[in-house]
Amino acid sequence: MSDWIHTFLVSPWPWYVSGPLVELIMILLLWLGGYFGVSSSLRMMCSIGGAGRFSSFFAYGLVRDKLPH
């Protein structure tokens, strides 16, 4: 990669460029059925830890519910 492209990609971007890019990625993930965020990761970790014995919210199968691995 040329030096100016590398410098452009690794330098901080202004909020009016990075904000819409983050929004676009989130919309694409929702549209394609992807999971993201702290809540889905916390739900998966609690389920792995056995929280499904105490709450039905955490009682799910990763393969059955098609959550990402």
Order of alpha helices (4+ residues) and beta strands (2+ residues): alpha-alpha-alpha
